[in-house]
Amino acid sequence: ADPGCQDRKGVTPLMLACEGGAVEMVRSLLAAGAPWNELDNDGHCAGEWAAAAGHPALTAALLEHAVAAELVLGVIGRVGRAPDLSYLSAPVRYDGADKLMDMENEAVMMDWEAPLMERHAEVICAANGGHADVLNVGFGMGIIDGYIQSCHKPASHTIIEAHPDVHAHMQRRGWQNMKGVRVEFGRWQEVLRGIMEGNDALEGGRENPKARLFDGIFFDTYGEDYDDLREFHAILPKILRPGGIYSYFNGMAPDNIFFHTVYCRLASAELASLGMETTFEVVGIDTRDPAIWRGVKRRYWWGDKYFLPTCKMAAAGAAPATPVVFQRR
């Protein structure tokens, strides 16, 4: 029998076993290949069925299984993976002061994110005693870069932006002429490869005082997925100084809290393997007002909480990174 079969409502045997708290049956189904991430017709997965039925231990076990499965699939998926560059040729436009949109009216970025960007800026600019060399990958509406410039005094501020329309907007706003700001136009993969190769060419490599490294890094790109984020994470040890702080826009699967939690734990596990300790700060956010989404084809945020990641690179000789921690602000 197919362990992943669904009835007319999209319900699977795994969902029913989770609802009933049948731990051994859940184990058997997962071992037989039942997909943990299958959805019923209402958009709910087995983990949500377990949580709704009041089985927290089973929900936690499903989370651990999902993370372990995705860690393995991530290794397999990276083999022979080709980059998708189509987003670079798709035009985008600034719709007033509150939206960056593509031609299909999908939102690239919106100003409701401003409180989150303000906090992200605080997090990365606190590195190196507040005198940080800061890197932002993905300008968008420039919200975080505005906070970096207006509220903090970084030692240097580098911005990487790949989309030609966004880069042209930056030029019109004069970002390339701002004191202490360095704008790099191109895909982050290529820009950072050049930086890393330049560092490697120095005597002593990245240990050379002239090596171009960063104390605080933020990542928020459009048109890329978790595999791109994972690829970026893999190079962090080569560009982030020991004790440095990294953060990213945590927007994976925002319409499904179980999937979203899996992505949080997955990122934390992968970053821990690179020597980084991750905490998630729980920040309240309210996007219920229909006026926020007026003119937007598809709403891209649903929850009332945002898990803001702070990832700290271990100092030389430090103990191994600890598991993910969630904290309320």
Sequence and secondary structure as in RCSB ss.txt:
>XXXX:A:sequence
ADPGCQDRKGVTPLMLACEGGAVEMVRSLLAAGAPWNELDNDGHCAGEWAAAAGHPALTAALLEHAVAAELVLGV
IGRVGRAPDLSYLSAPVRYDGADKLMDMENEAVMMDWEAPLMERHAEVICAANGGHADVLNVGFGMGIIDGYIQS
CHKPASHTIIEAHPDVHAHMQRRGWQNMKGVRVEFGRWQEVLRGIMEGNDALEGGRENPKARLFDGIFFDTYGED
YDDLREFHAILPKILRPGGIYSYFNGMAPDNIFFHTVYCRLASAELASLGMETTFEVVGIDTRDPAIWRGVKRRY
WWGDKYFLPTCKMAAAGAAPATPVVFQRR
>XXXX:A:secstr
  TT   TT   HHHHHHHTT HHHHHHHHHTT  TT   TTS  HHHHHHHTT HHHHHHHHHHHHHHHHHHHH
HHTTT     GGGGS EEEETTTEEEETTS EEEEGGGHHHHHHHHHHHHTGGGG  EEEEE  TT HHHHHHHH
H   SEEEEEE  HHHHHHHHHTTGGGSTTEEEEES HHHHHHHHHHHHHHSTTGGGSTTS  EEEEEE  SS  
HHHHHHHHHHHHHHEEEEEEEEE   SSTT HHHHHHHHHHHHHHHHTTTEEEEEEEEE     GGGGTT SS  
   SEEEEEEEEE  TT       EEEE 
